[in-house]
């Protein structure tokens, strides 16, 4: 289970993506999320797939590791695609059997939304795989700092997001231990009706929630013991600086938008 969740984990490396400033990566991911919703035809879909695969190759993260990270969202992708196929009644009818009718537009939308979800998950995974939690926190806080004048707690928000990402693999590892412990005690998670399987999750959820609350309490006590008081007046040993590589990455983002707009118009 732990190996199939890549969000929240970090792999050390010296690739071009690893060396980027965390603020650049955060801005690029935010930009990517907005740009991918401009995809409206097969040309733009293929273009975004090629760009995403290029970024994944530049990160030097093993391809098998990225594929395993996509497994947890496959059910969401399949369910979303099925809903589009069944609920879209536009275009030519491709298949009809009783009440079941599959239209050409529904299939096209199902494929397009599946590609979109997979690419979003891939880029989100690459962000955490190539950026340490500390750098991610500093980058978020730095980008949110201008909003502090409006009363937004920039440091607190960045810290919460960083802790949440950091605890994803920790809680998954804890879940795996609980499942193995309950299985050794005779709990069956595989057979029985849907209601019985749902009831069998109770021996997992209760210990997991108790463990999560205990870890949160220990973390808060540790922060208080170290006189942690938020971001006001705090200094950092490692300072963030934009480099020429970051400028090239932002230029690449602008070229990505330009290429996508051209393909939307002429594709």
Residue, then its C-alpha position, 0 to 999 in steps of 0.5 A: x500500500x505504501x509503495x502505491x502512494x507517491x504524494x507526500x514522499x520525497x526521492x533525493x536526486x540531482x535532476x533539473x527538476x530537483x534543482x528548481x526553486x520550490x516556488x518555481x515548481x509550485x507556480x508551474x503546478x498551479x499554472x499547469x492545473x489551469x492550462x490543462x483545462x484549456x485542452x479541447x481536442x486530440x491535438x492538445x491532449x497529445x501535446x499535454x501528454x508529451x509535455x508531461x512525459x518530458x517533465x517526468x523524464x527530466x525528473x529522473x524518477x523511475x517510471x515504474x514508481x510513477x505508474x505504481x503511484x497512479x494505481x490509487x486513482x484508477x477507480x476514480x478515473x474509471x468511475x468518472x469515465x463510466x459516468x460520462x459514457x452513461x450520462x452523455x447523450x450527444x453525437x452518433x450512437x455507437x452501441x445500443x442494447x435496451x436502455x443502455x445507449x453509448x454515444x460518440x460524445x460520451x466516449x470522447x469525453x470519458x477518454x479526455x477526462x481520464x487523460x486529464x485526471x491521470x496527468x494532474x495526478x502525475x504532476x502532483x506526484x512529481x512535485x512532492x517526489x522532487x521537493x523536500x517537505x521543508x522546501x515545499x513549506x518554505x516555498x508555499x509560505x513565501x508565495x502566500x506572504x503578500x496575502x498576509x497583509x489581508x489577514x491570511x495566516x501564510x505561515x500557518x497554512x503552509x505548515x498545515x499543508x506540509x504536515x498533511x503531505x508528510x503524514x500521508x505516507x506515515x498514516x498509510x504505513x500505520x494502516x498497513x500495520x493495523x491491517x496485518x495485525x487484524x488479519x493475524x487475529x482472524x479478521x477477514x477483509x476479502x469475503x462476505x457481503x458489502x455490508x460485512x466488508x464495511x463493518x470489517x473496516x471498523x477494526x482498522x479505522x478506530x486504531x488509525x484515528x487513535x494513532x493519528x490523534x496521538x501523533x498530532x498530540x505528540x507533534x504539538x507537544x514537541x513544537x511547544x517544547x521547542x518554543x515554536x511560535x509561528x513565522x513572525x521573526x523566524x530566520x532560515x539557514x537555507x535561503x531561496x534564490x531564483x536561478x537561470x534554470x528557474x527563468x528557463x522553467x517559467x519561459x517553458x511555461x509561457x511557451x506551453x501556454x502559447x503552444x496549447x492556444x495555437x493547437x486549440x485554434x488550429x487543431 
